Amino acid sequence: MAHVQRFDHIGITVADLDSATAFFVGLGLEVEGTGSVQGEFVETVCGIPGAHCEITMLRPPGGGSRLELATFFTPDHVPGSPTAMANEVGLRNVSFEVGDLQAAVDAVAADGYGLIGGIGEYENSVRMAYVRGPEGIIVSLFEQLG
């Protein structure tokens, strides 16, 4: 029996919610909603007594799976590994299809976010690049060819 009905969202915890939100909005995601969560629900789900966080939910234009950004007021967030590479165990990247890869890479570079490696092409079907976004988040951008 299949338990999963659909893919809903990916959640990323950040220290600077405004900066991370601005980065993803700059890529073209839209803010679906924001809110503050505290109390029994979040404490139970996260397993963190006294948890209080602020969330921004983003969605791609036209709908689809969402991206949840959260920052914790209590307890303080715990720093991750901002220089992690793709082979480090754990959630390593969030990926978005773009219409023009070079334009997207140039846009994030203008905001100070650079390529981790370079732009690669796979069998004349897709071009892809990893960008190091806010707080070390690896963002995979890809463009379908042909």
TITI-859038 format. One record per residue (C-alpha): residue in three letters; y, z, x; residue number from 1. Coordinates in steps of 0.2 Angstrom, whole numbers, plus 2048, in hexadecimal, padded with zeros to 3 digits. Layout:
N
+--------+-----+-----+-----+-----+
! residu !   v !   w !   u ! num !
+--------+-----+-----+-----+-----+
!    ALA !   Y !   Z !   X ! NUM !
...
+--------+-----+-----+-----+-----+
END
This chain:
146
+--------+-----+-----+-----+-----+
! residu !   v !   w !   u ! num !
+--------+-----+-----+-----+-----+
!    MET ! 800 ! 800 ! 800 !   1 !
!    ALA ! 811 ! 7FB ! 807 !   2 !
!    HIS ! 81D ! 809 ! 806 !   3 !
!    VAL ! 82D ! 800 ! 80D !   4 !
!    GLN ! 836 ! 7F6 ! 7FF !   5 !
!    ARG ! 845 ! 7F0 ! 80A !   6 !
!    PHE ! 84E ! 7F3 ! 81A !   7 !
!    ASP ! 85E ! 7FD ! 816 !   8 !
!    HIS ! 868 ! 802 ! 825 !   9 !
!    ILE ! 868 ! 807 ! 837 !  10 !
!    GLY ! 871 ! 818 ! 83B !  11 !
!    ILE ! 87A ! 81B ! 84C !  12 !
!    THR ! 882 ! 82B ! 851 !  13 !
!    VAL ! 893 ! 829 ! 85A !  14 !
!    ALA ! 8A0 ! 835 ! 861 !  15 !
!    ASP ! 8AF ! 82A ! 85C !  16 !
!    LEU ! 8AC ! 823 ! 84B !  17 !
!    ASP ! 8BD ! 81A ! 849 !  18 !
!    SER ! 8BA ! 811 ! 85A !  19 !
!    ALA ! 8A8 ! 80C ! 855 !  20 !
!    THR ! 8AD ! 807 ! 844 !  21 !
!    ALA ! 8BB ! 7FC ! 84B !  22 !
!    PHE ! 8AF ! 7F3 ! 857 !  23 !
!    PHE ! 8A3 ! 7EE ! 849 !  24 !
!    VAL ! 8B0 ! 7E9 ! 83D !  25 !
!    GLY ! 8B7 ! 7DE ! 84B !  26 !
!    LEU ! 8A6 ! 7D6 ! 84B !  27 !
!    GLY ! 8A8 ! 7D2 ! 839 !  28 !
!    LEU ! 89F ! 7E0 ! 830 !  29 !
!    GLU ! 8A8 ! 7E8 ! 821 !  30 !
!    VAL ! 8AA ! 7FA ! 81D !  31 !
!    GLU ! 8A0 ! 7FE ! 80D !  32 !
!    GLY ! 8A4 ! 810 ! 80C !  33 !
!    THR ! 8A8 ! 820 ! 815 !  34 !
!    GLY ! 8A5 ! 832 ! 812 !  35 !
!    SER ! 8A2 ! 844 ! 819 !  36 !
!    VAL ! 891 ! 84B ! 817 !  37 !
!    GLN ! 88D ! 85E ! 818 !  38 !
!    GLY ! 882 ! 86B ! 810 !  39 !
!    GLU ! 870 ! 86D ! 80B !  40 !
!    PHE ! 86C ! 85A ! 80A !  41 !
!    VAL ! 871 ! 855 ! 81B !  42 !
!    GLU ! 86B ! 865 ! 823 !  43 !
!    THR ! 85A ! 862 ! 81B !  44 !
!    VAL ! 859 ! 850 ! 820 !  45 !
!    CYS ! 85F ! 851 ! 832 !  46 !
!    GLY ! 857 ! 862 ! 835 !  47 !
!    ILE ! 867 ! 868 ! 83C !  48 !
!    PRO ! 86E ! 879 ! 834 !  49 !
!    GLY ! 881 ! 878 ! 831 !  50 !
!    ALA ! 881 ! 865 ! 833 !  51 !
!    HIS ! 891 ! 85D ! 82E !  52 !
!    CYS ! 895 ! 84A ! 831 !  53 !
!    GLU ! 8A0 ! 83C ! 82C !  54 !
!    ILE ! 898 ! 82B ! 829 !  55 !
!    THR ! 89E ! 819 ! 828 !  56 !
!    MET ! 893 ! 80D ! 820 !  57 !
!    LEU ! 895 ! 7FB ! 825 !  58 !
!    ARG ! 88D ! 7EB ! 81E !  59 !
!    PRO ! 88D ! 7D9 ! 823 !  60 !
!    PRO ! 897 ! 7CC ! 819 !  61 !
!    GLY ! 88D ! 7C7 ! 80A !  62 !
!    GLY ! 882 ! 7D7 ! 80A !  63 !
!    GLY ! 872 ! 7DB ! 813 !  64 !
!    SER ! 86C ! 7E9 ! 81D !  65 !
!    ARG ! 87A ! 7F6 ! 822 !  66 !
!    LEU ! 87F ! 7FF ! 831 !  67 !
!    GLU ! 883 ! 812 ! 82F !  68 !
!    LEU ! 88E ! 81A ! 83C !  69 !
!    ALA ! 88F ! 82D ! 83C !  70 !
!    THR ! 898 ! 83A ! 847 !  71 !
!    PHE ! 894 ! 84C ! 846 !  72 !
!    PHE ! 8A1 ! 85A ! 844 !  73 !
!    THR ! 894 ! 867 ! 845 !  74 !
!    PRO ! 88B ! 869 ! 84F !  75 !
!    ASP ! 893 ! 860 ! 85D !  76 !
!    HIS ! 88B ! 84F ! 861 !  77 !
!    VAL ! 880 ! 84E ! 870 !  78 !
!    PRO ! 884 ! 841 ! 87C !  79 !
!    GLY ! 877 ! 832 ! 87E !  80 !
!    SER ! 875 ! 827 ! 88C !  81 !
!    PRO ! 884 ! 81B ! 88C !  82 !
!    THR ! 87D ! 810 ! 89A !  83 !
!    ALA ! 86B ! 80E ! 892 !  84 !
!    MET ! 863 ! 7FD ! 895 !  85 !
!    ALA ! 858 ! 7F3 ! 889 !  86 !
!    ASN ! 848 ! 7FA ! 891 !  87 !
!    GLU ! 84C ! 80D ! 88E !  88 !
!    VAL ! 841 ! 814 ! 880 !  89 !
!    GLY ! 84B ! 816 ! 870 !  90 !
!    LEU ! 856 ! 80C ! 864 !  91 !
!    ARG ! 85E ! 800 ! 871 !  92 !
!    ASN ! 868 ! 7F3 ! 867 !  93 !
!    VAL ! 86E ! 7EE ! 856 !  94 !
!    SER ! 86E ! 7DB ! 854 !  95 !
!    PHE ! 87A ! 7CF ! 84A !  96 !
!    GLU ! 879 ! 7BD ! 848 !  97 !
!    VAL ! 88A ! 7B5 ! 84B !  98 !
!    GLY ! 891 ! 7A3 ! 848 !  99 !
!    ASP ! 898 ! 7A0 ! 859 ! 100 !
!    LEU ! 891 ! 7AB ! 867 ! 101 !
!    GLN ! 89E ! 7A7 ! 874 ! 102 !
!    ALA ! 8AC ! 7AB ! 868 ! 103 !
!    ALA ! 8A4 ! 7BC ! 863 ! 104 !
!    VAL ! 8A1 ! 7C1 ! 875 ! 105 !
!    ASP ! 8B3 ! 7BC ! 879 ! 106 !
!    ALA ! 8BA ! 7C6 ! 86B ! 107 !
!    VAL ! 8B1 ! 7D6 ! 870 ! 108 !
!    ALA ! 8B5 ! 7D3 ! 882 ! 109 !
!    ALA ! 8C8 ! 7D3 ! 87D ! 110 !
!    ASP ! 8C5 ! 7E5 ! 876 ! 111 !
!    GLY ! 8BD ! 7EA ! 887 ! 112 !
!    TYR ! 8AB ! 7E8 ! 883 ! 113 !
!    GLY ! 8A1 ! 7DD ! 88F ! 114 !
!    LEU ! 890 ! 7D5 ! 891 ! 115 !
!    ILE ! 882 ! 7DF ! 898 ! 116 !
!    GLY ! 87A ! 7CF ! 8A0 ! 117 !
!    GLY ! 87E ! 7BE ! 89A ! 118 !
!    ILE ! 87C ! 7B1 ! 88C ! 119 !
!    GLY ! 86A ! 7AB ! 88B ! 120 !
!    GLU ! 863 ! 79D ! 882 ! 121 !
!    TYR ! 851 ! 79C ! 87B ! 122 !
!    GLU ! 848 ! 78C ! 879 ! 123 !
!    ASN ! 857 ! 783 ! 872 ! 124 !
!    SER ! 856 ! 78E ! 862 ! 125 !
!    VAL ! 861 ! 79D ! 865 ! 126 !
!    ARG ! 86E ! 7A3 ! 871 ! 127 !
!    MET ! 870 ! 7B6 ! 874 ! 128 !
!    ALA ! 87A ! 7C3 ! 87D ! 129 !
!    TYR ! 87A ! 7D6 ! 87E ! 130 !
!    VAL ! 88B ! 7DE ! 87E ! 131 !
!    ARG ! 88E ! 7F1 ! 882 ! 132 !
!    GLY ! 898 ! 7F7 ! 873 ! 133 !
!    PRO ! 8A0 ! 808 ! 870 ! 134 !
!    GLU ! 897 ! 817 ! 877 ! 135 !
!    GLY ! 88A ! 80C ! 880 ! 136 !
!    ILE ! 883 ! 804 ! 870 ! 137 !
!    ILE ! 87A ! 7F4 ! 875 ! 138 !
!    VAL ! 87F ! 7E7 ! 868 ! 139 !
!    SER ! 875 ! 7D7 ! 868 ! 140 !
!    LEU ! 87E ! 7C8 ! 862 ! 141 !
!    PHE ! 875 ! 7B7 ! 85F ! 142 !
!    GLU ! 879 ! 7A6 ! 859 ! 143 !
!    GLN ! 86C ! 79A ! 851 ! 144 !
!    LEU ! 86C ! 789 ! 859 ! 145 !
!    GLY ! 86A ! 779 ! 850 ! 146 !
+--------+-----+-----+-----+-----+
END
